[in-house]
């Protein structure tokens, strides 16, 4: 039995942040993402939620490459779904330029879907169904001096099941509120998410996920082949 807990903070975004960094690979003149032509021909991707899931997966690969590039041999623990969900939700209140950057980072610009956020709601319902053993939640937290559009709150709650949170300015109270929210969303599986609040932020995207996986095979009875350098095959018990 394996229990995997994922927690990723992404903060101080937009303008010249990670969205533009990831979106850079999609600028005009750059090659199309791997597998796009195949997706266009595969009937599976004609279903909007499947096409959206593929876009989120592509974003996840990009995120992994960025996170692992600095230390190629280090372990990387993150939840791409939580990050993608927070960014997708944030795009609901973004101005056109920022929305365009987010859409390119999430590969939404390759999707013909007039209601991407309703489809995302369907995707979340599917991947977090009880039998999937996955709990995932995202939240957008604003610095208290920022003004939130009134037209942003209702669509956010409708499609993503969350409401924005405004910091009080009291770091102790804000930290307690964040940890209480994480504990409530994860049904007590994660008692505390962080020991301190990030400083000097305007927008904080908070994503938390909990996954419990159980192997269905008996390790002593499972054998498989694997390839080693030089083209020689060996056998391994797993």
ZADO-110685 format. One record per residue: residue in three letters; x negated, y, z negated of N, C-alpha, C, O in turn. Coordinates in steps of 0.2 Angstrom, whole numbers, always signed. Layout:
BEGIN
<"ala"; <X; Y; Z>; <X; Y; Z>; <X; Y; Z>; <X; Y; Z>>
...
This chain:
BEGIN
<"unk"; <-4; -6; +0>; <+0; +0; +0>; <-4; +6; +0>; <-9; +7; -4>>
<"unk"; <-3; +11; +4>; <-6; +17; +4>; <-2; +23; +3>; <+4; +23; +5>>
<"unk"; <-4; +27; -1>; <+0; +34; -2>; <-5; +39; +0>; <-10; +40; -2>>
<"unk"; <-2; +43; +5>; <-6; +49; +8>; <-2; +55; +6>; <+4; +56; +8>>
<"unk"; <-5; +60; +3>; <-2; +66; +2>; <-6; +72; +5>; <-12; +72; +5>>
<"unk"; <-2; +76; +9>; <-5; +81; +13>; <-3; +88; +11>; <+3; +89; +10>>
<"unk"; <-8; +92; +11>; <-6; +99; +9>; <-11; +104; +13>; <-17; +103; +12>>
<"unk"; <-8; +108; +16>; <-12; +113; +20>; <-9; +120; +19>; <-3; +121; +21>>
<"unk"; <-13; +125; +18>; <-12; +132; +17>; <-14; +135; +24>; <-20; +134; +26>>
<"unk"; <-10; +139; +27>; <-12; +143; +33>; <-10; +150; +31>; <-4; +151; +31>>
<"unk"; <-15; +155; +31>; <-13; +161; +29>; <-16; +167; +33>; <-20; +166; +37>>
<"unk"; <-14; +173; +31>; <-17; +179; +34>; <-17; +178; +42>; <-22; +179; +45>>
<"unk"; <-11; +177; +45>; <-11; +175; +52>; <-9; +182; +56>; <-8; +187; +54>>
<"unk"; <-10; +180; +63>; <-7; +184; +68>; <-11; +190; +70>; <-16; +192; +67>>
<"unk"; <-10; +192; +76>; <-14; +197; +79>; <-21; +194; +82>; <-21; +192; +88>>
<"unk"; <-26; +193; +78>; <-32; +190; +80>; <-33; +183; +77>; <-39; +182; +76>>
<"unk"; <-28; +180; +74>; <-29; +174; +70>; <-29; +168; +74>; <-31; +168; +80>>
<"unk"; <-27; +162; +71>; <-28; +156; +74>; <-24; +154; +80>; <-25; +150; +84>>
<"unk"; <-18; +158; +80>; <-13; +157; +86>; <-17; +158; +92>; <-17; +155; +97>>
<"unk"; <-20; +164; +92>; <-24; +166; +98>; <-30; +162; +100>; <-31; +160; +106>>
<"unk"; <-33; +159; +95>; <-38; +155; +96>; <-36; +148; +99>; <-39; +146; +104>>
<"unk"; <-31; +145; +96>; <-28; +139; +99>; <-25; +141; +106>; <-26; +136; +111>>
<"unk"; <-22; +146; +107>; <-19; +148; +113>; <-24; +149; +119>; <-22; +149; +125>>
<"unk"; <-30; +151; +117>; <-35; +152; +122>; <-36; +147; +127>; <-38; +148; +133>>
<"unk"; <-35; +141; +126>; <-36; +135; +130>; <-30; +135; +135>; <-31; +131; +140>>
<"unk"; <-25; +139; +135>; <-20; +139; +139>; <-19; +145; +143>; <-14; +147; +147>>
<"unk"; <-25; +149; +144>; <-25; +155; +147>; <-24; +154; +155>; <-26; +148; +157>>
<"unk"; <-22; +159; +159>; <-21; +158; +166>; <-28; +156; +169>; <-33; +159; +168>>
<"unk"; <-28; +151; +173>; <-34; +148; +176>; <-37; +142; +173>; <-41; +139; +176>>
<"unk"; <-34; +141; +167>; <-37; +135; +163>; <-33; +129; +166>; <-28; +129; +168>>
<"unk"; <-37; +123; +165>; <-33; +117; +167>; <-27; +115; +163>; <-27; +117; +157>>
<"unk"; <-22; +112; +166>; <-16; +110; +162>; <-18; +105; +157>; <-23; +101; +158>>
<"unk"; <-14; +105; +151>; <-16; +100; +146>; <-15; +93; +149>; <-11; +91; +153>>
<"unk"; <-19; +88; +146>; <-19; +81; +148>; <-13; +78; +147>; <-10; +79; +142>>
<"unk"; <-10; +75; +153>; <-4; +71; +152>; <+2; +75; +154>; <+8; +72; +154>>
<"unk"; <+2; +81; +156>; <+7; +85; +158>; <+11; +82; +164>; <+17; +82; +163>>
<"unk"; <+7; +81; +169>; <+10; +78; +175>; <+14; +71; +174>; <+19; +70; +176>>
<"unk"; <+11; +67; +169>; <+14; +61; +168>; <+20; +62; +164>; <+25; +59; +165>>
<"unk"; <+20; +67; +159>; <+26; +68; +155>; <+32; +71; +160>; <+38; +69; +159>>
<"unk"; <+30; +75; +165>; <+36; +77; +170>; <+39; +71; +173>; <+45; +72; +175>>
<"unk"; <+35; +66; +174>; <+38; +60; +178>; <+41; +55; +174>; <+46; +51; +176>>
<"unk"; <+40; +55; +168>; <+42; +50; +163>; <+49; +52; +161>; <+50; +57; +158>>
<"unk"; <+54; +47; +162>; <+61; +49; +159>; <+62; +50; +152>; <+66; +54; +149>>
<"unk"; <+57; +48; +148>; <+57; +49; +141>; <+57; +56; +139>; <+60; +58; +134>>
<"unk"; <+53; +60; +143>; <+52; +67; +141>; <+57; +71; +144>; <+57; +77; +143>>
<"unk"; <+62; +68; +147>; <+68; +72; +150>; <+73; +74; +144>; <+77; +78; +144>>
<"unk"; <+72; +70; +138>; <+76; +71; +132>; <+72; +77; +128>; <+66; +76; +127>>
<"unk"; <+76; +83; +127>; <+73; +89; +124>; <+69; +87; +118>; <+63; +90; +117>>
<"unk"; <+71; +83; +113>; <+68; +82; +107>; <+62; +78; +108>; <+57; +79; +104>>
<"unk"; <+61; +74; +113>; <+55; +70; +115>; <+50; +75; +118>; <+44; +74; +116>>
<"unk"; <+52; +79; +122>; <+48; +84; +125>; <+45; +88; +119>; <+39; +90; +120>>
<"unk"; <+49; +90; +115>; <+46; +95; +109>; <+42; +91; +105>; <+36; +94; +103>>
<"unk"; <+43; +85; +103>; <+38; +81; +99>; <+32; +80; +103>; <+26; +80; +99>>
<"unk"; <+31; +79; +109>; <+25; +79; +113>; <+21; +85; +112>; <+15; +85; +112>>
<"unk"; <+25; +91; +112>; <+22; +98; +112>; <+19; +98; +105>; <+13; +101; +104>>
<"unk"; <+22; +96; +100>; <+19; +97; +93>; <+13; +92; +92>; <+9; +94; +89>>
<"unk"; <+14; +86; +95>; <+8; +82; +95>; <+2; +85; +99>; <-4; +84; +96>>
<"unk"; <+3; +88; +104>; <-3; +92; +108>; <-6; +97; +103>; <-12; +98; +103>>
<"unk"; <-1; +101; +100>; <-4; +106; +95>; <-8; +103; +90>; <-13; +105; +88>>
<"unk"; <-6; +97; +87>; <-9; +93; +82>; <-16; +91; +84>; <-21; +92; +80>>
<"unk"; <-17; +89; +90>; <-24; +87; +93>; <-28; +94; +93>; <-34; +93; +92>>
<"unk"; <-25; +99; +96>; <-29; +105; +96>; <-31; +107; +89>; <-37; +109; +88>>
<"unk"; <-27; +107; +84>; <-28; +109; +77>; <-34; +104; +74>; <-38; +107; +71>>
<"unk"; <-33; +98; +76>; <-38; +93; +73>; <-45; +95; +76>; <-50; +95; +73>>
<"unk"; <-45; +97; +83>; <-52; +98; +86>; <-55; +104; +83>; <-61; +105; +82>>
<"unk"; <-51; +109; +82>; <-53; +116; +79>; <-56; +114; +72>; <-61; +117; +70>>
<"unk"; <-52; +111; +68>; <-54; +109; +61>; <-60; +105; +60>; <-64; +105; +56>>
<"unk"; <-61; +100; +65>; <-67; +95; +65>; <-73; +98; +68>; <-78; +95; +67>>
<"unk"; <-72; +103; +72>; <-78; +105; +76>; <-84; +107; +72>; <-90; +107; +74>>
<"unk"; <-82; +111; +66>; <-88; +113; +62>; <-92; +108; +59>; <-98; +108; +58>>
<"unk"; <-88; +102; +57>; <-92; +97; +53>; <-89; +90; +56>; <-84; +87; +54>>
<"unk"; <-92; +88; +62>; <-89; +82; +66>; <-89; +76; +62>; <-85; +71; +63>>
<"unk"; <-93; +75; +57>; <-94; +69; +53>; <-89; +69; +47>; <-89; +64; +43>>
<"unk"; <-86; +75; +45>; <-83; +75; +39>; <-75; +73; +40>; <-73; +73; +46>>
<"unk"; <-72; +70; +35>; <-65; +68; +35>; <-61; +75; +36>; <-62; +80; +33>>
<"unk"; <-55; +74; +39>; <-51; +80; +40>; <-44; +77; +38>; <-41; +72; +41>>
<"unk"; <-41; +81; +33>; <-35; +79; +30>; <-30; +85; +31>; <-31; +90; +28>>
<"unk"; <-25; +84; +36>; <-20; +90; +37>; <-14; +87; +39>; <-13; +81; +41>>
<"unk"; <-9; +91; +39>; <-2; +89; +42>; <+0; +94; +47>; <+3; +99; +46>>
<"unk"; <-1; +92; +54>; <+0; +96; +59>; <+8; +98; +60>; <+9; +103; +62>>
<"unk"; <+12; +93; +58>; <+19; +94; +58>; <+21; +100; +54>; <+25; +104; +56>>
<"unk"; <+18; +101; +48>; <+20; +106; +43>; <+17; +113; +46>; <+21; +118; +45>>
<"unk"; <+12; +113; +49>; <+9; +119; +52>; <+13; +121; +58>; <+15; +127; +58>>
<"unk"; <+15; +116; +62>; <+19; +118; +68>; <+26; +120; +66>; <+28; +125; +69>>
<"unk"; <+28; +117; +61>; <+35; +119; +59>; <+35; +127; +56>; <+39; +131; +58>>
<"unk"; <+30; +128; +52>; <+29; +135; +49>; <+28; +140; +55>; <+31; +146; +55>>
<"unk"; <+24; +139; +60>; <+23; +143; +65>; <+29; +144; +69>; <+31; +150; +72>>
<"unk"; <+33; +138; +71>; <+39; +139; +75>; <+44; +143; +71>; <+47; +147; +75>>
<"unk"; <+45; +142; +65>; <+49; +146; +61>; <+47; +153; +61>; <+52; +158; +62>>
<"unk"; <+41; +155; +60>; <+39; +162; +60>; <+40; +165; +67>; <+41; +171; +67>>
<"unk"; <+40; +162; +72>; <+41; +165; +79>; <+48; +168; +80>; <+50; +172; +84>>
<"unk"; <+53; +165; +75>; <+60; +168; +75>; <+60; +175; +74>; <+64; +179; +76>>
<"unk"; <+55; +178; +70>; <+55; +185; +68>; <+49; +189; +71>; <+48; +194; +69>>
<"unk"; <+46; +186; +76>; <+40; +189; +79>; <+42; +193; +85>; <+47; +192; +88>>
<"unk"; <+38; +199; +86>; <+38; +203; +91>; <+36; +199; +97>; <+33; +193; +97>>
<"unk"; <+37; +201; +103>; <+36; +198; +110>; <+29; +195; +110>; <+28; +189; +112>>
<"unk"; <+24; +200; +109>; <+17; +198; +110>; <+15; +192; +105>; <+12; +187; +107>>
<"unk"; <+17; +193; +99>; <+16; +188; +94>; <+19; +181; +96>; <+17; +176; +95>>
<"unk"; <+26; +182; +98>; <+30; +176; +99>; <+26; +172; +105>; <+26; +166; +105>>
<"unk"; <+24; +176; +110>; <+21; +173; +116>; <+15; +169; +114>; <+13; +163; +116>>
<"unk"; <+11; +172; +109>; <+5; +168; +107>; <+6; +162; +103>; <+3; +157; +104>>
<"unk"; <+12; +162; +99>; <+14; +156; +95>; <+16; +151; +100>; <+15; +145; +99>>
<"unk"; <+20; +153; +105>; <+23; +148; +110>; <+18; +145; +114>; <+18; +139; +115>>
<"unk"; <+12; +148; +116>; <+7; +145; +119>; <+3; +140; +115>; <+1; +135; +117>>
<"unk"; <+2; +142; +109>; <-2; +138; +104>; <+2; +131; +103>; <-1; +126; +102>>
<"unk"; <+9; +132; +103>; <+13; +126; +102>; <+15; +122; +108>; <+19; +118; +108>>
<"unk"; <+13; +125; +114>; <+15; +122; +120>; <+22; +123; +122>; <+25; +119; +126>>
<"unk"; <+25; +128; +119>; <+32; +129; +120>; <+33; +132; +127>; <+38; +132; +131>>
<"unk"; <+28; +135; +130>; <+28; +139; +136>; <+29; +133; +142>; <+30; +135; +148>>
<"unk"; <+27; +127; +140>; <+28; +122; +145>; <+35; +118; +145>; <+36; +113; +148>>
<"unk"; <+39; +121; +140>; <+45; +117; +139>; <+51; +122; +142>; <+51; +128; +140>>
<"unk"; <+55; +119; +146>; <+61; +123; +148>; <+67; +121; +143>; <+70; +116; +144>>
<"unk"; <+68; +125; +138>; <+73; +124; +133>; <+76; +130; +131>; <+72; +134; +127>>
<"unk"; <+82; +132; +132>; <+85; +138; +130>; <+86; +139; +122>; <+86; +144; +120>>
<"unk"; <+86; +133; +119>; <+87; +134; +112>; <+82; +129; +108>; <+83; +124; +106>>
<"unk"; <+75; +131; +108>; <+70; +127; +106>; <+71; +126; +98>; <+69; +121; +96>>
<"unk"; <+74; +131; +94>; <+74; +130; +87>; <+79; +125; +85>; <+79; +121; +80>>
<"unk"; <+85; +124; +89>; <+90; +119; +87>; <+87; +112; +89>; <+88; +108; +85>>
<"unk"; <+83; +112; +94>; <+80; +105; +95>; <+75; +104; +90>; <+74; +98; +88>>
<"unk"; <+71; +109; +87>; <+66; +107; +82>; <+70; +105; +76>; <+68; +101; +72>>
<"unk"; <+76; +108; +74>; <+80; +105; +69>; <+82; +98; +70>; <+81; +94; +65>>
<"unk"; <+83; +96; +76>; <+84; +89; +77>; <+78; +84; +76>; <+78; +79; +74>>
<"unk"; <+72; +87; +78>; <+66; +84; +77>; <+64; +83; +70>; <+62; +77; +68>>
<"unk"; <+65; +88; +66>; <+64; +87; +59>; <+69; +82; +55>; <+66; +78; +51>>
<"unk"; <+75; +82; +57>; <+80; +77; +55>; <+77; +70; +56>; <+78; +65; +52>>
<"unk"; <+75; +69; +62>; <+72; +62; +64>; <+66; +60; +61>; <+66; +54; +58>>
<"unk"; <+61; +64; +60>; <+55; +62; +57>; <+55; +62; +50>; <+51; +58; +47>>
<"unk"; <+60; +65; +47>; <+60; +65; +39>; <+66; +61; +37>; <+69; +61; +31>>
<"unk"; <+69; +56; +41>; <+74; +52; +39>; <+72; +47; +34>; <+66; +46; +34>>
<"unk"; <+77; +45; +29>; <+74; +41; +23>; <+70; +35; +25>; <+65; +34; +21>>
<"unk"; <+72; +32; +31>; <+68; +26; +32>; <+61; +27; +35>; <+57; +23; +35>>
<"unk"; <+59; +34; +36>; <+53; +35; +39>; <+48; +36; +33>; <+42; +37; +34>>
<"unk"; <+50; +37; +27>; <+46; +38; +21>; <+41; +44; +21>; <+36; +44; +19>>
<"unk"; <+44; +49; +25>; <+40; +55; +25>; <+44; +61; +23>; <+50; +62; +25>>
<"unk"; <+41; +65; +18>; <+44; +71; +16>; <+40; +77; +19>; <+34; +77; +18>>
<"unk"; <+43; +82; +22>; <+39; +88; +24>; <+43; +94; +23>; <+49; +94; +24>>
<"unk"; <+40; +99; +21>; <+43; +106; +20>; <+38; +111; +22>; <+32; +111; +21>>
<"unk"; <+41; +117; +24>; <+37; +123; +26>; <+41; +129; +23>; <+47; +129; +23>>
<"unk"; <+37; +134; +22>; <+39; +140; +19>; <+35; +146; +21>; <+29; +145; +22>>
<"unk"; <+38; +152; +23>; <+35; +158; +25>; <+35; +163; +19>; <+41; +164; +16>>
<"unk"; <+30; +165; +17>; <+29; +169; +11>; <+26; +176; +13>; <+21; +176; +16>>
<"unk"; <+29; +181; +11>; <+27; +188; +14>; <+25; +192; +8>; <+27; +192; +2>>
<"unk"; <+20; +196; +9>; <+17; +201; +5>; <+23; +206; +4>; <+27; +208; +8>>
<"unk"; <+24; +209; -2>; <+30; +212; -4>; <+31; +219; -1>; <+36; +222; +0>>
<"unk"; <+26; +222; +2>; <+26; +228; +6>; <+29; +227; +13>; <+31; +232; +16>>
<"unk"; <+29; +221; +15>; <+32; +220; +22>; <+39; +220; +22>; <+42; +218; +17>>
<"unk"; <+42; +222; +27>; <+49; +222; +28>; <+52; +217; +33>; <+49; +216; +38>>
<"unk"; <+56; +213; +30>; <+59; +207; +34>; <+65; +209; +38>; <+69; +212; +35>>
<"unk"; <+65; +207; +44>; <+71; +208; +48>; <+77; +205; +45>; <+77; +199; +44>>
<"unk"; <+83; +208; +45>; <+89; +205; +42>; <+91; +199; +47>; <+94; +194; +45>>
<"unk"; <+89; +200; +54>; <+91; +195; +59>; <+87; +189; +59>; <+88; +184; +62>>
<"unk"; <+82; +189; +55>; <+77; +183; +54>; <+79; +178; +49>; <+78; +172; +51>>
<"unk"; <+83; +180; +44>; <+84; +175; +39>; <+89; +170; +41>; <+88; +164; +39>>
<"unk"; <+95; +172; +43>; <+100; +167; +45>; <+98; +162; +50>; <+99; +156; +49>>
<"unk"; <+95; +164; +56>; <+92; +158; +60>; <+87; +154; +57>; <+87; +148; +59>>
<"unk"; <+83; +157; +53>; <+78; +153; +49>; <+81; +147; +45>; <+79; +142; +45>>
<"unk"; <+86; +149; +41>; <+89; +145; +37>; <+93; +139; +41>; <+93; +134; +39>>
<"unk"; <+96; +142; +46>; <+100; +137; +51>; <+96; +132; +54>; <+98; +126; +54>>
<"unk"; <+90; +133; +57>; <+86; +129; +61>; <+81; +125; +56>; <+79; +119; +58>>
<"unk"; <+78; +128; +51>; <+73; +126; +48>; <+74; +124; +40>; <+70; +122; +37>>
<"unk"; <+80; +126; +38>; <+83; +124; +31>; <+79; +128; +26>; <+78; +125; +20>>
<"unk"; <+76; +133; +27>; <+72; +137; +22>; <+73; +144; +22>; <+76; +147; +28>>
<"unk"; <+72; +148; +17>; <+72; +155; +17>; <+65; +158; +15>; <+61; +155; +12>>
<"unk"; <+64; +164; +18>; <+58; +167; +17>; <+57; +169; +9>; <+62; +171; +6>>
<"unk"; <+51; +170; +7>; <+50; +172; +0>; <+45; +178; +0>; <+41; +178; +4>>
<"unk"; <+47; +182; -4>; <+43; +189; -5>; <+39; +188; -11>; <+42; +187; -17>>
<"unk"; <+33; +189; -11>; <+28; +189; -17>; <+30; +195; -22>; <+32; +200; -20>>
<"unk"; <+30; +194; -28>; <+32; +199; -33>; <+26; +203; -35>; <+27; +209; -37>>
<"unk"; <+20; +201; -33>; <+14; +205; -35>; <+11; +203; -41>; <+5; +204; -43>>
<"unk"; <+14; +198; -45>; <+11; +195; -51>; <+9; +188; -49>; <+13; +184; -48>>
<"unk"; <+2; +188; -49>; <-1; +181; -46>; <+1; +175; -50>; <+2; +170; -48>>
<"unk"; <+2; +176; -57>; <+4; +171; -61>; <+11; +168; -60>; <+12; +162; -59>>
<"unk"; <+15; +173; -59>; <+22; +171; -58>; <+23; +168; -51>; <+27; +163; -49>>
<"unk"; <+19; +171; -46>; <+20; +169; -39>; <+17; +162; -38>; <+20; +158; -35>>
<"unk"; <+12; +160; -42>; <+9; +154; -42>; <+13; +149; -45>; <+14; +143; -42>>
<"unk"; <+16; +150; -50>; <+21; +146; -54>; <+27; +144; -49>; <+29; +139; -49>>
<"unk"; <+30; +150; -46>; <+35; +149; -41>; <+34; +144; -35>; <+38; +140; -33>>
<"unk"; <+28; +145; -32>; <+25; +141; -27>; <+25; +134; -29>; <+27; +129; -25>>
<"unk"; <+22; +132; -35>; <+21; +125; -37>; <+28; +122; -39>; <+29; +116; -38>>
<"unk"; <+32; +126; -41>; <+39; +124; -43>; <+43; +122; -37>; <+46; +117; -36>>
<"unk"; <+42; +126; -31>; <+45; +125; -25>; <+42; +118; -22>; <+46; +114; -20>>
<"unk"; <+36; +117; -22>; <+33; +111; -19>; <+35; +105; -23>; <+37; +100; -20>>
<"unk"; <+35; +106; -30>; <+38; +100; -34>; <+45; +98; -32>; <+47; +92; -32>>
<"unk"; <+49; +103; -31>; <+56; +102; -30>; <+57; +99; -23>; <+61; +94; -22>>
<"unk"; <+53; +102; -18>; <+54; +99; -11>; <+51; +92; -10>; <+54; +88; -6>>
<"unk"; <+46; +90; -14>; <+43; +83; -14>; <+46; +79; -19>; <+44; +73; -20>>
<"unk"; <+51; +81; -22>; <+55; +77; -27>; <+50; +74; -33>; <+51; +68; -35>>
<"unk"; <+46; +78; -35>; <+41; +77; -40>; <+35; +73; -38>; <+31; +71; -42>>
<"unk"; <+34; +71; -32>; <+29; +67; -29>; <+22; +71; -29>; <+17; +68; -30>>
<"unk"; <+23; +77; -29>; <+17; +82; -29>; <+18; +86; -35>; <+23; +91; -34>>
<"unk"; <+15; +86; -40>; <+16; +90; -46>; <+14; +97; -46>; <+17; +102; -48>>
<"unk"; <+8; +98; -43>; <+5; +105; -42>; <+2; +105; -35>; <-2; +101; -34>>
<"unk"; <+3; +110; -31>; <+0; +111; -25>; <-7; +115; -25>; <-12; +113; -21>>
<"unk"; <-8; +120; -29>; <-14; +124; -29>; <-15; +127; -36>; <-10; +128; -40>>
<"unk"; <-21; +129; -38>; <-23; +132; -44>; <-23; +139; -44>; <-22; +142; -49>>
<"unk"; <-23; +142; -38>; <-23; +149; -37>; <-20; +152; -31>; <-20; +148; -26>>
<"unk"; <-17; +158; -31>; <-14; +160; -25>; <-20; +164; -20>; <-24; +167; -23>>
<"unk"; <-19; +163; -14>; <-24; +166; -9>; <-23; +174; -10>; <-18; +176; -11>>
<"unk"; <-29; +177; -10>; <-29; +185; -11>; <-29; +188; -4>; <-31; +186; +1>>
<"unk"; <-26; +194; -4>; <-27; +199; +2>; <-23; +196; +8>; <-27; +195; +13>>
<"unk"; <-17; +194; +7>; <-14; +191; +13>; <-7; +195; +14>; <-5; +199; +10>>
<"unk"; <-5; +195; +21>; <+1; +198; +23>; <+6; +193; +24>; <+12; +194; +21>>
<"unk"; <+5; +187; +27>; <+9; +182; +28>; <+6; +175; +26>; <+0; +174; +29>>
<"unk"; <+9; +172; +22>; <+6; +165; +20>; <+11; +160; +23>; <+17; +160; +21>>
<"unk"; <+9; +155; +27>; <+12; +149; +29>; <+11; +143; +25>; <+5; +141; +25>>
<"unk"; <+16; +141; +21>; <+14; +136; +16>; <+18; +129; +19>; <+24; +129; +20>>
<"unk"; <+14; +124; +20>; <+16; +118; +22>; <+14; +112; +18>; <+9; +112; +15>>
<"unk"; <+19; +108; +16>; <+17; +102; +11>; <+21; +96; +14>; <+26; +96; +17>>
<"unk"; <+17; +90; +14>; <+20; +84; +16>; <+18; +78; +12>; <+12; +78; +9>>
<"unk"; <+22; +73; +11>; <+21; +67; +7>; <+23; +61; +11>; <+28; +61; +14>>
<"unk"; <+18; +57; +12>; <+20; +51; +16>; <+17; +44; +12>; <+12; +44; +9>>
<"unk"; <+22; +40; +12>; <+20; +33; +9>; <+21; +28; +14>; <+27; +26; +16>>
<"unk"; <+15; +24; +15>; <+15; +19; +20>; <+14; +12; +17>; <+10; +12; +13>>
<"unk"; <+17; +7; +20>; <+16; +1; +17>; <+14; -4; +23>; <+18; -4; +28>>
<"unk"; <+9; -8; +22>; <+7; -12; +28>; <+11; -18; +28>; <+13; -21; +22>>
<"unk"; <+13; -21; +34>; <+17; -27; +34>; <+14; -33; +35>; <+17; -39; +35>>
<"unk"; <+7; -33; +36>; <+3; -39; +37>; <-1; -41; +31>; <-3; -37; +27>>
<"unk"; <-3; -47; +31>; <-7; -50; +26>; <-14; -49; +28>; <-16; -52; +33>>
<"unk"; <-18; -45; +24>; <-25; -44; +27>; <-29; -50; +28>; <-33; -50; +33>>
<"unk"; <-29; -55; +24>; <-33; -61; +25>; <-31; -65; +31>; <-35; -69; +34>>
<"unk"; <-25; -64; +34>; <-23; -67; +40>; <-24; -63; +46>; <-22; -66; +52>>
<"unk"; <-26; -57; +46>; <-26; -53; +52>; <-33; -52; +54>; <-38; -51; +51>>
<"unk"; <-34; -54; +61>; <-40; -54; +64>; <-39; -49; +70>; <-34; -50; +74>>
<"unk"; <-45; -46; +72>; <-44; -42; +78>; <-51; -41; +81>; <-56; -42; +78>>
<"unk"; <-52; -40; +88>; <-58; -38; +91>; <-60; -31; +91>; <-55; -27; +90>>
<"unk"; <-66; -29; +91>; <-68; -22; +91>; <-74; -22; +95>; <-78; -26; +96>>
<"unk"; <-75; -16; +98>; <-81; -15; +102>; <-86; -11; +99>; <-85; -6; +95>>
<"unk"; <-93; -13; +100>; <-98; -9; +97>; <-102; -6; +103>; <-101; -8; +108>>
<"unk"; <-107; -2; +101>; <-111; +1; +106>; <-115; -4; +110>; <-118; -9; +107>>
<"unk"; <-116; -3; +116>; <-119; -8; +120>; <-115; -13; +124>; <-117; -18; +127>>
<"unk"; <-108; -12; +122>; <-103; -17; +126>; <-102; -23; +123>; <-99; -28; +126>>
<"unk"; <-105; -25; +117>; <-105; -32; +114>; <-98; -32; +110>; <-97; -27; +106>>
<"unk"; <-95; -37; +110>; <-89; -38; +106>; <-90; -42; +100>; <-93; -47; +100>>
<"unk"; <-87; -39; +94>; <-88; -43; +88>; <-81; -44; +85>; <-76; -41; +87>>
<"unk"; <-80; -49; +80>; <-74; -50; +77>; <-74; -47; +70>; <-79; -47; +66>>
<"unk"; <-68; -45; +68>; <-68; -42; +61>; <-61; -44; +58>; <-56; -44; +61>>
<"unk"; <-62; -46; +51>; <-56; -47; +47>; <-54; -40; +44>; <-58; -37; +41>>
<"unk"; <-47; -39; +44>; <-45; -32; +42>; <-39; -33; +37>; <-37; -29; +34>>
